[in-house]
Amino acid sequence: MSRSKPEKSSGESEAILRKLFMNAPVGIFRTNTRGEVLDVNPEMARIAGFEQFDQVPRDIRDVSLRLHVDPARRKAFLKELKKIGYVENFECEAFRKDGSRIWLSMNARISRHLSDRDFEIEGFAVEITPRKQSEGLLEEYRLAVEGSEELMAVIDRDYRYRMANGAYLKLHGKSRKEMVGRSVGRVLGEQYFQFIVKPHMDRCFAGENVRYERKGFYPGAGTRQLEVQYHPLSSGGRVEKIVAILRDITDYKKAENELRQSRHQLRQLAAYLQDVREQERTEIARTVHDELGQALTGLKIDLGLHENQLARHFPESVALFETTRSMTELVDYLIQFTRELVSELRPSMLDDLGLAAAIEWYLERYKARTGLAVSYNSSSGLETIDGGIATAMYRIVVESLTNVSRHARATAVMIDLYIAGDMLVLKIHDNGVGITKDRINRTRSFGIVGMRERTLAFGGSIDFEGRPGKGTTVRAKIPVRGRVREL
């Protein structure tokens, strides 16, 4: 006996529905409050980690399908179903067969009540693990941005705030609602925005990373100095947004200014002490020359007279003659020593004939004392150099050559002194072992520190370059424009 047409139609509908069930791109399931799995489609089996949907155990409490990571979420799921009969977009973290975790979004309803407490459930599930991971990453970034002491904001091409962290809001004395969506000009003031801020933002919208400093009054902090950085955010080859990162450098700038002022004062003190030292040297040299030199000269004259008297009255007293002659030689030595001491303290040539002649005089004595081969080249016009600059350069030559004889183990030294433009340039090169960077930067290298301070006192500079086995080069430069003396 054949089936009636309605029966045939019903069978076809069931087949179609079953086909849809089996081929659906979302996970479909039927279960009950007792935890029994009534049916799942292949996609639901795949989501749960099974190769075949008929491998899914019949009980979701089975160790191979412990659905909910947090049992409280299952209770919440069932409670919501019992309360209103359905749930929408219910998110939960679930276990797969291999123990890994995934996130699911489920929509379900009660399909049939079994008793007052038990019912059957049907619904579908979609895996949302990538989305939840992205949300987690975004939340981490949000927490990092909100917890940062740096001030951060995002501005779009209409110069409107799209985002601002708590520190940025606090500085401007605004709530998030008062700032996000508002124009930068409205928050900072139109004139300030147009003339100070916008030109830098436009550079960033052109694709440039921008960094600058600005000072202004901010409602949440008063007058502050900020370091501002703008970084472009591109989309489709065009900069659509700017990430603004601001750092409060007010205290840093204050400390920097105080340090700069302190260094300036110390440099002035160092220059003053150098001047005082030179004045003391000059005064001591003058005193030694005038007092001790004259006294020794007088003593030598008296010894000469005494020797003549001995020759006249005691021609046979050989011992007295020897003693007197020895005393005369000692006085001659003391006179020569005094002259050298006076020259060391303050060479008269430096004041009388100028820098070039004073250096040449010193080098002659240096070569005789050390035996080093010294070549010296100087340009014309050096005799008019200001006395303070001439003294500084002379002392640098003396200190450099002292270092050569003490440390360089050199056999030759080359010295050039000339004027280039408005700069007086001194170059000293030896063929010794070469000074090391460690020695150049050593805080207790007082000779190097002294040379550097001498040049800085006149707005100049000095460099030290050492090459192992090839010697050391000292280059000193001091501006001399307008600093000349009358001859």
Backbone torsions as a table, in degrees:
resi	resn	phi	psi	omega
1	MET	NA	127.7	-176.2
2	SER	-81.2	153.6	178.8
3	ARG	-74.6	152.8	177.5
4	SER	-71.8	164.5	-178.6
5	LYS	-61.1	-42.2	177.4
6	PRO	-61.7	-38.7	179.6
7	GLU	-64.6	-40.5	178.5
8	LYS	-64.4	-41.0	179.8
9	SER	-64.2	-39.6	179.1
10	SER	-64.4	-40.1	179.3
11	GLY	-65.2	-39.9	178.4
12	GLU	-65.0	-40.1	178.9
13	SER	-62.5	-42.3	179.3
14	GLU	-63.8	-37.9	179.3
15	ALA	-65.8	-40.7	179.3
16	ILE	-65.2	-45.2	179.5
17	LEU	-62.6	-39.7	179.3
18	ARG	-64.4	-39.1	178.5
19	LYS	-63.6	-42.6	176.8
20	LEU	-62.5	-41.5	179.4
21	PHE	-60.1	-44.0	-176.0
22	MET	-73.8	-29.2	-174.4
23	ASN	-105.1	5.1	-177.6
24	ALA	-62.5	140.3	-179.9
25	PRO	-79.2	0.4	176.2
26	VAL	-117.8	157.2	179.4
27	GLY	-76.5	125.3	179.1
28	ILE	-115.4	138.8	-176.5
29	PHE	-142.9	156.7	170.2
30	ARG	-133.5	129.4	-179.9
31	THR	-148.9	-175.0	177.4
32	ASN	-140.8	175.8	-176.0
33	THR	-68.2	-17.2	178.8
34	ARG	-82.2	-4.5	178.0
35	GLY	89.3	14.3	179.1
36	GLU	-86.6	135.5	176.9
37	VAL	-89.2	113.4	-177.8
38	LEU	-87.1	-35.3	-179.9
39	ASP	-169.5	146.5	172.1
40	VAL	-142.4	151.3	175.4
41	ASN	-92.4	169.6	-177.3
42	PRO	-57.1	-37.0	-179.3
43	GLU	-66.2	-37.8	177.5
44	MET	-66.0	-38.5	177.4
45	ALA	-64.0	-42.7	178.8
46	ARG	-62.3	-43.9	178.8
47	ILE	-58.8	-38.2	-178.9
48	ALA	-78.2	-8.5	174.2
49	GLY	100.1	16.9	179.7
50	PHE	-105.2	142.4	-179.9
51	GLU	-73.1	-36.2	179.8
52	GLN	-122.1	139.4	-176.7
53	PHE	-68.2	-23.5	179.4
54	ASP	-79.5	-0.6	175.5
55	GLN	-86.3	-10.8	-177.5
56	VAL	-66.1	127.1	179.6
57	PRO	-64.9	156.5	-175.8
58	ARG	-78.3	-5.8	-175.6
59	ASP	-129.6	118.4	-177.5
60	ILE	-72.1	-5.8	173.5
61	ARG	-85.2	-4.7	177.3
62	ASP	-62.2	146.6	-177.1
63	VAL	-60.6	-27.2	-179.1
64	SER	-80.5	-7.1	177.7
65	LEU	-147.3	62.5	173.4
66	ARG	-81.1	98.0	-167.8
67	LEU	-64.2	-60.8	-172.5
68	HIS	-88.1	125.7	173.7
69	VAL	-65.4	-42.4	179.2
70	ASP	-106.3	107.5	-178.3
71	PRO	-55.6	-27.6	-179.3
72	ALA	-64.2	-28.3	179.5
73	ARG	-70.4	-34.9	175.9
74	ARG	-64.7	-40.8	178.1
75	LYS	-62.5	-40.6	179.1
76	ALA	-65.6	-38.1	179.0
77	PHE	-61.0	-48.5	-179.6
78	LEU	-68.2	-37.1	179.7
79	LYS	-63.3	-42.7	179.6
80	GLU	-65.6	-41.9	177.6
81	LEU	-60.4	-47.1	-177.9
82	LYS	-64.7	-30.5	-175.9
83	LYS	-75.5	-46.9	-174.5
84	ILE	-124.0	-4.1	175.3
85	GLY	91.5	-7.9	179.7
86	TYR	-156.9	163.4	172.3
87	VAL	-133.9	149.1	178.3
88	GLU	-129.4	135.4	176.6
89	ASN	50.4	44.5	178.2
90	PHE	-80.8	118.5	-176.5
91	GLU	-101.4	136.8	177.7
92	CYS	-152.7	157.2	176.2
93	GLU	-96.0	131.3	-173.8
94	ALA	-127.5	158.3	175.0
95	PHE	-90.5	142.1	168.0
96	ARG	-92.9	176.9	-177.4
97	LYS	-58.4	-39.6	-176.5
98	ASP	-83.5	4.2	177.7
99	GLY	93.7	-8.2	177.1
100	SER	-71.1	164.9	-175.3
101	ARG	-112.9	143.7	175.2
102	ILE	-136.4	163.8	175.7
103	TRP	-109.0	136.2	-179.9
104	LEU	-121.7	146.5	168.9
105	SER	-116.8	122.0	-173.0
106	MET	-120.2	142.3	168.7
107	ASN	-120.6	128.9	-175.1
108	ALA	-150.0	162.1	176.2
109	ARG	-146.8	162.6	174.9
110	ILE	-78.7	122.5	-179.2
111	SER	-94.4	-28.3	-179.3
112	ARG	-161.8	132.2	176.6
113	HIS	-84.2	128.1	178.0
114	LEU	-94.9	-32.4	178.0
115	SER	-162.5	-172.2	178.4
116	ASP	-62.6	-28.0	-175.6
117	ARG	-109.4	-26.9	-175.1
118	ASP	-106.5	145.1	177.3
119	PHE	-156.6	160.6	176.5
120	GLU	-94.1	149.9	-175.3
121	ILE	-127.4	138.3	171.5
122	GLU	-131.9	147.3	-178.0
123	GLY	-178.3	-172.8	177.8
124	PHE	-136.9	156.7	-176.3
125	ALA	-133.3	145.4	176.9
126	VAL	-126.6	134.1	177.4
127	GLU	-75.8	129.1	-179.0
128	ILE	-122.8	24.2	-177.1
129	THR	-55.9	-49.4	179.5
130	PRO	-57.2	-40.4	-179.9
131	ARG	-65.0	-42.4	-180.0
132	LYS	-66.0	-36.7	177.0
133	GLN	-64.1	-41.2	177.5
134	SER	-64.0	-42.0	178.3
135	GLU	-62.2	-39.4	178.1
136	GLY	-64.5	-41.4	178.6
137	LEU	-64.8	-42.2	177.9
138	LEU	-63.3	-37.1	178.3
139	GLU	-66.5	-38.3	176.3
140	GLU	-62.2	-43.6	177.8
141	TYR	-63.5	-40.4	-179.7
142	ARG	-62.4	-44.6	178.7
143	LEU	-64.3	-39.3	179.0
144	ALA	-64.6	-43.3	-179.8
145	VAL	-67.1	-44.9	-178.8
146	GLU	-67.7	-31.9	-178.5
147	GLY	-85.8	-4.9	-177.5
148	SER	-75.4	143.9	174.9
149	GLU	-77.6	-18.6	176.9
150	GLU	-76.6	150.2	-177.9
151	LEU	-90.8	125.5	-174.8
152	MET	-128.3	141.5	176.6
153	ALA	-152.6	158.4	175.1
154	VAL	-121.1	130.2	-177.4
155	ILE	-122.1	136.8	-179.9
156	ASP	-92.5	-177.3	-175.6
157	ARG	-69.8	-14.7	174.2
158	ASP	-89.5	10.4	179.9
159	TYR	59.4	41.5	176.4
160	ARG	-115.9	146.2	178.9
161	TYR	-73.0	127.1	174.4
162	ARG	-101.5	-24.1	179.8
163	MET	-160.0	148.1	174.3
164	ALA	-152.1	135.1	179.6
165	ASN	-83.7	175.2	-174.2
166	GLY	-60.5	-39.6	-179.0
167	ALA	-64.7	-38.9	178.9
168	TYR	-66.0	-43.2	179.0
169	LEU	-63.5	-41.7	-178.8
170	LYS	-63.3	-41.3	-179.7
171	LEU	-60.4	-41.4	-176.8
172	HIS	-89.1	-0.7	178.2
173	GLY	64.6	36.2	-176.8
174	LYS	-123.6	153.9	170.5
175	SER	-87.5	165.7	179.6
176	ARG	-60.6	-38.1	179.6
177	LYS	-65.7	-35.6	-178.7
178	GLU	-75.1	-17.8	-175.5
179	MET	-109.1	-50.2	-174.7
180	VAL	-63.5	126.6	-177.3
181	GLY	94.8	-14.5	179.1
182	ARG	-87.9	156.7	178.4
183	SER	-76.2	151.4	179.1
184	VAL	-62.8	-38.7	179.3
185	GLY	-61.8	-36.1	179.9
186	ARG	-70.0	-33.3	-179.4
187	VAL	-78.6	-44.2	-174.8
188	LEU	-92.9	-16.1	-173.6
189	GLY	104.8	130.5	-171.8
190	GLU	-61.5	-46.1	-178.2
191	GLN	-64.3	-44.6	179.1
192	TYR	-61.0	-42.0	179.5
193	PHE	-64.5	-48.4	-174.8
194	GLN	-64.5	-42.0	-171.8
195	PHE	-95.9	-25.6	-175.5
196	ILE	-107.2	-48.2	-170.0
197	VAL	-91.4	-46.7	-172.3
198	LYS	-58.2	-43.1	179.2
199	PRO	-56.4	-37.6	177.9
200	HIS	-70.6	-39.5	178.0
201	MET	-64.0	-39.1	179.6
202	ASP	-63.2	-36.6	175.4
203	ARG	-62.2	-39.4	179.6
204	CYS	-68.9	-40.5	177.3
205	PHE	-64.7	-20.1	175.1
206	ALA	-83.2	-0.2	175.2
207	GLY	105.4	8.2	-175.7
208	GLU	-99.9	138.8	169.1
209	ASN	-77.0	125.4	-171.7
210	VAL	-117.0	139.7	176.9
211	ARG	-141.4	128.9	178.2
212	TYR	-156.9	173.4	178.9
213	GLU	-118.7	144.3	177.0
214	ARG	-144.5	152.8	-178.3
215	LYS	-124.0	135.2	-179.2
216	GLY	-166.2	175.8	177.7
217	PHE	-97.2	131.0	-179.0
218	TYR	-124.9	130.0	-174.2
219	PRO	-54.8	-33.7	-176.4
220	GLY	-87.4	-5.6	-175.2
221	ALA	-147.0	-6.8	-177.7
222	GLY	84.2	-156.6	-179.7
223	THR	-75.8	120.4	-178.2
224	ARG	-136.1	154.4	174.3
225	GLN	-108.6	129.3	-173.9
226	LEU	-122.1	145.8	166.8
227	GLU	-97.1	122.7	-173.6
228	VAL	-112.9	132.3	175.0
229	GLN	-125.1	131.9	175.6
230	TYR	-115.6	128.5	178.8
231	HIS	-122.0	128.7	-177.2
232	PRO	-74.3	141.3	172.1
233	LEU	-113.9	115.0	-173.8
234	SER	-100.5	151.4	174.9
235	SER	-148.4	121.5	-179.4
236	GLY	65.2	31.7	178.2
237	GLY	80.7	8.3	-179.4
238	ARG	-131.3	140.0	177.8
239	VAL	-75.4	115.4	-177.8
240	GLU	-100.7	-27.7	-176.6
241	LYS	-142.3	163.3	176.1
242	ILE	-121.8	133.5	169.1
243	VAL	-95.2	117.1	179.6
244	ALA	-101.4	124.9	177.8
245	ILE	-121.6	118.7	-177.0
246	LEU	-114.7	140.5	178.0
247	ARG	-129.1	128.7	-179.9
248	ASP	-75.3	113.7	-178.0
249	ILE	-115.1	20.3	-177.9
250	THR	-58.8	-51.0	-178.7
251	ASP	-66.2	-37.2	178.8
252	TYR	-63.6	-44.1	-180.0
253	LYS	-65.5	-38.2	178.0
254	LYS	-62.3	-46.5	178.7
255	ALA	-64.8	-37.8	179.2
256	GLU	-63.7	-43.3	178.6
257	ASN	-64.8	-41.3	178.3
258	GLU	-63.6	-41.0	178.5
259	LEU	-65.6	-41.8	178.9
260	ARG	-62.8	-42.4	178.6
261	GLN	-65.0	-40.8	178.7
262	SER	-63.2	-42.5	178.6
263	ARG	-63.7	-40.5	178.9
264	HIS	-62.4	-42.9	179.2
265	GLN	-65.1	-41.5	178.2
266	LEU	-64.6	-38.0	178.3
267	ARG	-66.4	-39.7	176.1
268	GLN	-63.5	-40.7	177.9
269	LEU	-63.3	-43.3	179.6
270	ALA	-61.7	-42.9	178.5
271	ALA	-64.1	-41.1	178.8
272	TYR	-62.9	-43.2	179.5
273	LEU	-65.2	-36.1	176.8
274	GLN	-63.9	-42.1	178.4
275	ASP	-63.2	-44.7	179.3
276	VAL	-61.0	-40.9	-179.6
277	ARG	-63.3	-43.3	178.9
278	GLU	-65.3	-39.9	177.5
279	GLN	-63.2	-41.5	178.0
280	GLU	-64.8	-41.6	177.1
281	ARG	-59.1	-45.5	-179.5
282	THR	-62.6	-42.7	-178.7
283	GLU	-66.9	-42.6	178.6
284	ILE	-64.5	-42.9	179.3
285	ALA	-60.7	-43.1	179.8
286	ARG	-64.2	-43.0	-179.2
287	THR	-64.9	-45.4	178.9
288	VAL	-61.3	-44.2	-179.1
289	HIS	-64.3	-46.2	-174.9
290	ASP	-75.9	-44.7	-173.7
291	GLU	-86.8	-61.8	-176.5
292	LEU	-67.5	-40.4	-179.3
293	GLY	-63.5	-44.0	179.0
294	GLN	-66.3	-40.4	179.9
295	ALA	-62.8	-42.7	179.6
296	LEU	-67.7	-38.4	177.2
297	THR	-63.3	-42.0	176.8
298	GLY	-63.2	-40.3	178.9
299	LEU	-63.3	-38.7	179.1
300	LYS	-65.8	-38.7	178.1
301	ILE	-63.8	-44.3	179.1
302	ASP	-62.3	-38.9	178.7
303	LEU	-65.7	-35.6	177.1
304	GLY	-65.1	-42.3	177.0
305	LEU	-64.2	-41.3	179.6
306	HIS	-61.9	-39.5	179.9
307	GLU	-65.7	-38.2	177.5
308	ASN	-64.5	-40.2	178.8
309	GLN	-64.4	-39.9	177.7
310	LEU	-63.2	-42.1	-179.4
311	ALA	-64.2	-32.7	-177.7
312	ARG	-79.0	-42.9	-172.4
313	HIS	-99.5	-28.6	-178.3
314	PHE	-130.8	64.7	-177.3
315	PRO	-63.5	-23.5	-177.6
316	GLU	-87.7	-4.1	-176.2
317	SER	-85.3	82.2	-178.0
318	VAL	-63.8	-42.2	-177.8
319	ALA	-61.0	-40.9	178.6
320	LEU	-65.0	-40.9	177.3
321	PHE	-59.9	-44.5	-179.6
322	GLU	-62.6	-42.7	179.6
323	THR	-63.9	-44.7	-178.8
324	THR	-64.1	-42.5	179.5
325	ARG	-63.3	-40.0	178.3
326	SER	-63.2	-40.6	177.7
327	MET	-63.7	-39.8	179.3
328	THR	-64.0	-42.7	178.0
329	GLU	-62.5	-39.6	178.3
330	LEU	-63.5	-42.3	178.0
331	VAL	-64.1	-40.7	176.7
332	ASP	-59.0	-43.3	177.7
333	TYR	-60.8	-43.9	-179.2
334	LEU	-65.9	-36.0	176.8
335	ILE	-64.6	-44.2	178.6
336	GLN	-64.8	-42.7	178.6
337	PHE	-61.3	-40.6	179.4
338	THR	-63.5	-42.9	177.8
339	ARG	-60.3	-42.9	178.9
340	GLU	-65.5	-39.8	179.0
341	LEU	-63.4	-44.0	177.9
342	VAL	-61.7	-41.7	179.2
343	SER	-65.5	-39.4	177.5
344	GLU	-64.9	-41.8	-179.4
345	LEU	-66.8	-45.4	-179.8
346	ARG	-162.2	98.4	-179.2
347	PRO	-63.4	126.3	-178.4
348	SER	-63.5	-25.9	179.6
349	MET	-61.6	-32.6	-178.8
350	LEU	-60.9	-37.3	179.0
351	ASP	-86.5	-32.5	-173.5
352	ASP	-87.5	-45.9	-173.2
353	LEU	-113.1	-10.7	176.9
354	GLY	100.9	179.7	-171.7
355	LEU	-64.9	-49.3	-174.9
356	ALA	-59.5	-44.3	-179.1
357	ALA	-67.5	-39.0	179.7
358	ALA	-63.8	-41.1	178.3
359	ILE	-65.8	-42.5	179.3
360	GLU	-61.1	-42.2	177.3
361	TRP	-61.6	-43.5	-179.6
362	TYR	-64.9	-39.2	-177.0
363	LEU	-66.0	-35.1	177.6
364	GLU	-60.9	-43.7	178.5
365	ARG	-69.3	-36.7	-179.7
366	TYR	-64.2	-44.2	179.5
367	LYS	-63.3	-40.5	180.0
368	ALA	-65.6	-34.4	-176.7
369	ARG	-80.0	-36.5	-172.4
370	THR	-105.5	-24.4	-177.0
371	GLY	80.3	5.4	179.4
372	LEU	-76.7	148.1	174.1
373	ALA	-81.5	120.7	-176.1
374	VAL	-123.1	124.3	173.3
375	SER	-109.0	141.2	-173.1
376	TYR	-138.2	124.2	176.8
377	ASN	-125.6	131.7	178.8
378	SER	-137.2	149.1	179.8
379	SER	-91.2	172.2	178.7
380	SER	-80.2	165.2	176.8
381	GLY	87.6	-0.1	-176.8
382	LEU	-76.1	-16.9	-177.8
383	GLU	-70.0	-14.9	-179.6
384	THR	-95.7	1.3	-178.5
385	ILE	-61.7	139.6	177.8
386	ASP	-51.4	141.9	-175.6
387	GLY	-59.4	-39.2	179.8
388	GLY	-65.2	-43.3	178.6
389	ILE	-66.6	-41.7	179.1
390	ALA	-60.4	-42.6	178.5
391	THR	-63.0	-42.6	180.0
392	ALA	-60.7	-47.4	-179.4
393	MET	-66.0	-38.6	178.6
394	TYR	-62.1	-45.1	-179.9
395	ARG	-65.6	-33.9	177.5
396	ILE	-65.1	-40.8	176.9
397	VAL	-61.5	-46.8	-178.6
398	VAL	-61.7	-46.9	-178.4
399	GLU	-65.5	-41.6	-179.8
400	SER	-63.0	-44.9	-179.1
401	LEU	-70.6	-30.4	173.7
402	THR	-62.2	-43.3	177.5
403	ASN	-64.1	-38.0	179.0
404	VAL	-61.3	-47.5	-177.8
405	SER	-69.5	-27.4	-178.3
406	ARG	-86.1	-40.2	-167.4
407	HIS	-121.4	-25.5	-166.3
408	ALA	-78.7	-25.8	-173.2
409	ARG	54.3	43.8	-178.0
410	ALA	-94.1	164.1	175.5
411	THR	-116.2	-14.1	-178.0
412	ALA	-148.2	148.5	177.9
413	VAL	-134.3	137.5	177.4
414	MET	-119.8	130.3	-176.8
415	ILE	-126.4	130.4	174.7
416	ASP	-124.5	133.2	179.5
417	LEU	-134.6	119.1	-176.1
418	TYR	-156.8	167.9	177.2
419	ILE	-106.9	126.2	177.9
420	ALA	-122.4	108.5	-175.4
421	GLY	67.0	-120.9	177.3
422	ASP	-107.0	19.8	-177.7
423	MET	-115.6	135.5	169.7
424	LEU	-89.5	121.9	-172.8
425	VAL	-116.6	132.2	175.6
426	LEU	-122.3	128.3	177.8
427	LYS	-128.1	125.1	178.8
428	ILE	-124.8	123.0	179.9
429	HIS	-129.6	132.3	174.7
430	ASP	-119.8	163.8	-178.6
431	ASN	-103.7	33.8	-176.7
432	GLY	-85.8	-153.0	-172.9
433	VAL	-75.8	-20.9	-179.5
434	GLY	92.2	124.9	179.6
435	ILE	-72.9	144.8	-179.8
436	THR	-91.6	157.5	177.4
437	LYS	-62.1	-35.7	179.6
438	ASP	-60.6	-41.6	-179.6
439	ARG	-70.8	-36.9	179.0
440	ILE	-61.6	-41.9	-175.2
441	ASN	-90.7	-1.5	-178.3
442	ARG	-66.1	130.5	-175.9
443	THR	-67.1	-22.3	-178.0
444	ARG	-95.7	10.1	173.7
445	SER	-83.1	75.6	-171.7
446	PHE	-65.3	-30.6	177.5
447	GLY	-61.9	-46.0	178.9
448	ILE	-66.2	-43.1	178.1
449	VAL	-59.8	-43.0	-179.8
450	GLY	-63.1	-42.6	178.0
451	MET	-63.3	-41.3	179.5
452	ARG	-64.1	-42.3	-179.9
453	GLU	-66.7	-34.4	178.8
454	ARG	-62.8	-42.2	179.7
455	THR	-72.7	-41.3	-179.4
456	LEU	-63.2	-31.4	-180.0
457	ALA	-61.3	-25.1	179.9
458	PHE	-109.6	17.0	179.2
459	GLY	76.5	20.7	-178.8
460	GLY	-103.2	-163.8	-179.2
461	SER	-151.3	160.7	177.2
462	ILE	-144.1	138.3	179.8
463	ASP	-124.7	146.1	177.6
464	PHE	-123.2	125.7	-179.8
465	GLU	-128.4	121.5	179.0
466	GLY	-115.9	133.9	176.3
467	ARG	-121.7	118.5	-175.6
468	PRO	-51.5	122.9	177.6
469	GLY	79.0	-5.0	-177.8
470	LYS	-122.0	5.2	171.3
471	GLY	99.7	-174.7	-176.4
472	THR	-125.4	142.2	176.2
473	THR	-121.6	128.6	176.0
474	VAL	-112.4	125.8	177.4
475	ARG	-123.0	118.9	178.8
476	ALA	-119.2	137.6	179.1
477	LYS	-133.2	134.3	177.3
478	ILE	-136.8	128.0	177.2
479	PRO	-67.1	135.4	-176.4
480	VAL	-121.6	4.3	-178.8
481	ARG	-60.5	126.1	179.2
482	GLY	75.8	4.5	-178.9
483	ARG	-115.0	76.0	-179.8
484	VAL	-127.7	163.1	179.1
485	ARG	-121.2	155.9	177.0
486	GLU	-81.1	138.9	177.8
487	LEU	-88.5	NA	NA
